[in-house]
């Protein structure tokens, strides 16, 4: 990961273990990370942690965000309710590449119950390293963002 990012990260109990592993990897690679919780694997409600994570990205306080849960579906739904967030649920490297290169995704959603930890770490590295292509995709992003 050549470029360093400011990254907001949040999860519920079902994504907690991967959040901790991803956070450790990001810090090792020189990224600035703020953990919005949860802070244990005790049962909790994901919107309480995902919404503040996504809102911080939308306000421009962080360049990227990562949200995690059991499947990542609910987390992506919550994140995408925030204007200015383009969150994609990614389950492999190719989907992560498309999320960034075609959709200029600024929040990544992962499901701890859907990929291995090694796959999750690879997806994060790939997602962070992938640039937005612009071009024909830019008009679509403007429509998504309502510009």
C-alpha positions in Angstrom: 0.0 0.0 0.0 2.1 2.9 -1.2 -0.3 5.8 -0.3 -1.3 6.5 3.3 -4.9 7.2 4.1 -7.0 8.5 7.0 -9.5 5.7 7.7 -12.6 5.4 9.8 -13.5 1.9 10.8 -16.5 0.4 12.6 -18.2 -2.9 13.2 -20.8 -4.7 15.2 -20.0 -7.8 17.4 -20.1 -10.1 14.3 -17.3 -8.1 12.6 -15.3 -7.3 15.7 -12.5 -9.8 15.2 -11.8 -8.8 11.6 -12.0 -5.1 12.5 -9.2 -5.6 15.0 -7.1 -7.5 12.5 -7.7 -4.9 9.7 -7.0 -2.1 12.1 -3.6 -3.6 13.1 -2.7 -4.2 9.5 -3.6 -0.6 8.5 -1.6 0.9 11.4 1.4 -1.3 10.5 1.2 0.2 6.9 1.3 3.8 8.2 -2.4 4.6 7.8 -4.2 6.8 10.4 -7.2 4.9 11.8 -10.0 5.9 14.1 -12.0 3.1 15.5 -15.7 4.0 16.0 -16.4 0.7 17.8 -17.7 -1.7 18.8 -15.0 -2.6 21.2 -15.8 -6.2 22.0 -17.7 -9.2 20.6 -20.7 -8.6 22.9 -24.0 -8.4 21.0 -24.8 -4.9 19.8 -26.7 -3.1 17.1 -24.6 -2.3 14.0 -26.2 1.1 13.2 -24.9 2.5 16.4 -21.3 2.1 15.1 -21.7 2.1 11.3 -23.6 5.4 11.0 -20.9 7.5 12.9 -18.2 5.8 10.8 -20.0 6.7 7.5 -20.9 10.2 8.7 -17.2 10.9 9.5 -16.3 9.9 5.9 -19.1 12.0 4.4 -18.0 15.1 6.4 -14.5 14.7 5.0 -12.8 13.9 8.3 -11.5 10.6 6.8 -10.6 9.7 3.2 -12.0 6.2 3.5 -14.1 4.1 5.7 -14.4 0.4 6.4 -17.4 -1.2 8.0 -17.9 -4.8 9.1 -20.5 -7.2 10.3 -21.5 -10.8 9.9 -22.6 -10.5 6.2 -21.7 -6.8 5.6 -25.2 -6.3 4.1 -26.8 -4.3 6.8 -23.6 -2.3 7.3 -23.6 -1.3 3.6 -27.2 -0.3 3.8 -26.7 1.9 6.9 -23.5 3.5 5.3 -25.3 4.2 2.1 -28.1 6.1 3.9 -25.5 8.9 4.4 -25.3 11.4 1.6 -21.9 11.4 0.0 -21.1 7.8 1.0 -20.6 5.2 -1.7 -20.3 2.0 0.2 -19.7 -1.3 -1.6 -20.0 -4.8 -0.1 -16.9 -6.7 -1.4 -16.4 -10.4 -1.2 -13.3 -10.8 -3.4 -10.5 -8.7 -4.9 -12.2 -8.2 -8.3 -15.3 -6.7 -6.6 -13.1 -4.4 -4.5 -11.3 -3.3 -7.7 -14.6 -2.5 -9.4 -15.9 -0.7 -6.3 -13.0 1.7 -6.4 -12.2 1.9 -10.2 -15.8 2.2 -11.4 -17.8 3.5 -8.4 -15.2 5.6 -6.5 -16.2 3.8 -3.4 -15.2 5.6 -0.3 -16.5 3.0 2.2 -15.9 -0.7 2.1 -18.2 -3.2 3.7 -17.0 -6.7 4.6 -18.8 -9.7 6.1 -16.8 -11.7 8.7 -18.9 -14.7 8.1 -18.5 -14.6 4.3 -14.7 -14.4 3.7 -11.6 -15.7 5.5 -9.5 -13.2 7.5 -6.7 -13.6 5.0 -9.2 -12.8 2.2 -10.5 -9.8 4.1 -7.0 -8.4 4.5 -6.3 -8.9 0.8 -9.6 -7.2 -0.1 -8.7 -4.2 2.0 -5.2 -3.9 0.6 -6.5 -4.1 -3.0 -9.3 -1.6 -2.3 -7.0 0.9 -0.9 -4.5 0.5 -3.7 -7.1 0.9 -6.5 -7.6 4.3 -8.1 -10.9 5.6 -9.5 -10.7 5.5 -13.3 -12.9 8.6 -13.9 -13.8 8.9 -17.5 -17.2 7.4 -18.3 -17.7 6.5 -14.7 -17.6 10.2 -13.5 -21.0 11.1 -14.9 -22.5 8.1 -13.1 -20.9 9.1 -9.8 -22.3 12.6 -10.2 -25.8 11.1 -10.8 -25.4 8.9 -7.7 -24.3 11.9 -5.6 -27.1 14.0 -7.0 -24.9 16.7 -8.4 
